[in-house]
């Protein structure tokens, strides 16, 4: 089996009241990736290059976990993502004898590896804290309604790659965008009308609880 996950899924998650992040669950590769498949999945794998931080989820109970880690790191090098910041999540500690929650740190003191069980929830608080240390709140999330007559602005935001959710009807586009703070500020200066299109968060748009998302993903890693 070459891939553990074939689809890329975006999930907006509230880490703390001050920090909301977008997780991109990409193609999960667990074997040596042939060059022709690197090419075939290039557009999907390229999403990895846009990440502020790579979250590498490892099956800590697997007898082949070290080789699997090496395989993933080799693929990351192959697509040019080998130098991106990474936090390794050793999942399924409920299945190993010495399965205690802990946070390993690198030489600079930054969290580098967190041992958790997504199934039981053990260690997820530690993982949340570690992510908070590694990810700065450098993005903004905005909910906008863009009238159909302003399709140019919709196309502009689509071109920025920041649209994470949308609905459209005859009146226009109801969208949610996540963009770097600096870039959002630049767009507002260039297109002031965007500021008038920002809405209050709609009912039901509450970010998903961190533990629920990790627990769901834990069933597949």
C-alpha positions as semicolon CSV with decimal commas, in nm:
position;residue;x (nm);y (nm);z (nm)
1;X;0,000;0,000;0,000
2;X;0,154;0,327;-0,112
3;X;-0,095;0,574;0,028
4;X;-0,276;0,580;0,360
5;X;-0,489;0,879;0,256
6;X;-0,573;0,978;-0,103
7;X;-0,772;1,296;-0,049
8;X;-0,666;1,630;0,092
9;X;-0,906;1,763;0,355
10;X;-0,899;2,110;0,510
11;X;-1,020;2,145;0,868
12;X;-1,037;2,470;1,063
13;X;-0,961;2,397;1,427
14;X;-0,970;2,617;1,735
15;X;-0,649;2,555;1,927
16;X;-0,712;2,829;2,183
17;X;-0,955;3,122;2,196
18;X;-0,677;3,330;2,040
19;X;-0,548;3,080;1,785
20;X;-0,734;2,907;1,502
21;X;-0,537;2,701;1,252
22;X;-0,618;2,519;0,931
23;X;-0,507;2,156;0,910
24;X;-0,451;2,017;0,560
25;X;-0,468;1,637;0,576
26;X;-0,272;1,541;0,265
27;X;-0,184;1,221;0,083
28;X;-0,041;0,984;0,342
29;X;0,254;0,795;0,198
30;X;0,396;0,495;0,378
31;X;0,616;0,328;0,120
32;X;0,894;0,435;-0,115
33;X;0,722;0,659;-0,369
34;X;0,807;0,584;-0,734
35;X;0,912;0,885;-0,939
36;X;0,613;0,849;-1,172
37;X;0,375;0,873;-0,875
38;X;0,556;1,176;-0,737
39;X;0,481;1,337;-1,073
40;X;0,119;1,217;-1,083
41;X;0,043;1,347;-0,733
42;X;0,265;1,654;-0,762
43;X;-0,016;1,910;-0,733
44;X;-0,148;1,737;-0,420
45;X;0,192;1,693;-0,262
46;X;0,277;2,056;-0,334
47;X;0,022;2,158;-0,071
48;X;0,279;2,038;0,181
49;X;0,512;2,316;0,066
50;X;0,257;2,578;0,174
51;X;0,252;2,460;0,535
52;X;0,381;2,669;0,823
53;X;0,440;2,345;1,013
54;X;0,428;1,978;0,912
55;X;0,247;1,750;1,155
56;X;0,384;1,399;1,096
57;X;0,152;1,143;1,260
58;X;0,329;0,812;1,326
59;X;0,188;0,479;1,443
60;X;0,399;0,441;1,756
61;X;0,283;0,081;1,799
62;X;0,402;-0,032;1,457
63;X;0,711;-0,255;1,460
64;X;0,813;-0,079;1,138
65;X;0,766;0,275;1,265
66;X;1,131;0,378;1,220
67;X;1,132;0,265;0,858
68;X;0,797;0,434;0,797
69;X;0,935;0,759;0,939
70;X;1,234;0,730;0,704
71;X;1,002;0,664;0,408
72;X;0,798;0,977;0,475
73;X;1,107;1,190;0,527
74;X;1,248;1,060;0,198
75;X;0,931;1,160;0,013
76;X;0,938;1,504;0,174
77;X;1,293;1,547;0,047
78;X;1,179;1,430;-0,296
79;X;0,917;1,705;-0,324
80;X;1,140;1,976;-0,175
81;X;0,975;1,987;0,167
82;X;1,257;1,833;0,366
83;X;1,355;2,162;0,531
84;X;1,007;2,263;0,648
85;X;0,945;2,281;1,024
86;X;0,800;1,955;1,156
87;X;0,636;1,826;1,471
88;X;0,618;1,447;1,497
89;X;0,314;1,297;1,669
90;X;0,371;0,947;1,804
91;X;0,013;0,819;1,811
92;X;-0,136;0,501;1,965
93;X;0,063;0,502;2,290
94;X;-0,230;0,305;2,432
95;X;-0,094;0,008;2,236
96;X;0,265;0,012;2,363
97;X;0,403;-0,096;2,701
98;X;0,590;0,224;2,780
99;X;0,306;0,437;2,647
100;X;0,336;0,748;2,859
101;X;0,250;1,099;2,753
102;X;0,562;1,304;2,697
103;X;0,702;1,586;2,487
104;X;1,051;1,550;2,340
105;X;1,235;1,873;2,262
106;X;1,515;1,961;2,024
107;X;1,844;2,132;2,109
108;X;1,677;2,474;2,101
109;X;1,408;2,365;2,346
110;X;1,126;2,359;2,092
111;X;0,881;2,063;2,093
112;X;0,989;1,810;1,830
113;X;0,792;1,495;1,918
114;X;0,474;1,441;2,121
115;X;0,352;1,101;2,240
116;X;-0,029;1,072;2,240
117;X;-0,329;0,846;2,201
118;X;-0,593;0,998;1,976
119;X;-0,823;0,707;2,068
120;X;-0,822;0,773;2,443
121;X;-0,739;1,143;2,431
122;X;-0,425;1,104;2,641
123;X;-0,161;1,357;2,545
124;X;-0,383;1,575;2,327
125;X;-0,354;1,865;2,571
126;X;0,024;1,831;2,549
127;X;0,000;1,823;2,170
128;X;-0,218;2,134;2,168
129;X;0,036;2,315;2,385
130;X;0,324;2,199;2,164
131;X;0,145;2,323;1,853
132;X;0,081;2,653;2,025
133;X;0,456;2,688;2,080
134;X;0,539;2,602;1,721
135;X;0,264;2,789;1,534
136;X;0,223;3,162;1,567
137;X;-0,117;3,323;1,502
138;X;0,000;3,469;1,172
139;X;-0,325;3,422;0,978
140;X;-0,669;3,580;0,982
141;X;-1,002;3,409;0,915
142;X;-1,278;3,613;0,751
143;X;-1,634;3,531;0,650
144;X;-1,748;3,734;0,348
145;X;-2,045;3,767;0,117
146;X;-1,942;3,874;-0,234
147;X;-2,227;3,984;-0,466
148;X;-2,243;3,819;-0,805
149;X;-2,163;4,154;-0,966
150;X;-1,826;4,152;-0,788
151;X;-1,707;3,822;-0,930
152;X;-1,367;3,979;-0,988
153;X;-1,311;3,996;-0,611
154;X;-1,422;3,636;-0,570
155;X;-1,172;3,533;-0,838
156;X;-0,904;3,736;-0,662
157;X;-0,953;3,551;-0,332
158;X;-0,966;3,216;-0,510
159;X;-0,638;3,304;-0,676
160;X;-0,486;3,369;-0,334
161;X;-0,566;3,009;-0,237
162;X;-0,727;3,118;0,088
163;X;-1,088;3,006;0,033
164;X;-1,155;2,717;0,273
165;X;-1,535;2,705;0,252
166;X;-1,795;2,848;0,017
167;X;-2,157;2,842;-0,094
168;X;-2,304;3,013;-0,399
169;X;-2,652;3,111;-0,513
170;X;-2,801;3,362;-0,756
171;X;-2,707;3,650;-0,524
172;X;-2,338;3,573;-0,491
173;X;-2,073;3,384;-0,295
174;X;-2,074;3,316;0,078
175;X;-1,712;3,229;0,156
176;X;-1,466;3,179;0,437
177;X;-1,106;3,274;0,376
178;X;-0,787;3,214;0,573
179;X;-0,493;3,431;0,471
180;X;-0,167;3,557;0,621
181;X;-0,224;3,872;0,823
182;X;0,012;4,074;0,605
183;X;-0,147;3,955;0,280
184;X;-0,501;4,030;0,402
185;X;-0,389;4,382;0,489
186;X;-0,239;4,424;0,142
187;X;-0,562;4,309;-0,022
188;X;-0,770;4,552;0,183
189;X;-0,548;4,838;0,072
190;X;-0,573;4,729;-0,290
191;X;-0,946;4,644;-0,277
192;X;-1,112;4,840;0,009
193;X;-1,453;4,703;-0,093
194;X;-1,352;4,367;0,057
195;X;-1,374;4,522;0,403
196;X;-1,740;4,607;0,346
197;X;-1,814;4,246;0,250
198;X;-1,691;4,094;0,578
199;X;-1,975;3,939;0,781
200;X;-2,008;3,823;1,138
201;X;-1,935;3,450;1,181
202;X;-2,246;3,258;1,069
203;X;-2,433;3,028;1,304
204;X;-2,280;2,682;1,301
205;X;-1,940;2,805;1,184
206;X;-1,770;2,740;1,516
207;X;-1,426;2,584;1,462
208;X;-1,417;2,213;1,531
209;X;-1,283;2,102;1,870
210;X;-0,920;1,997;1,848
211;X;-0,972;1,664;2,024
212;X;-1,256;1,558;1,792
213;X;-1,047;1,613;1,479
214;X;-0,742;1,430;1,616
215;X;-0,958;1,143;1,741
216;X;-1,112;1,101;1,396
217;X;-0,771;1,101;1,229
218;X;-0,639;0,860;1,492
219;X;-0,863;0,590;1,349
220;X;-0,668;0,606;1,023
221;X;-0,305;0,637;1,137
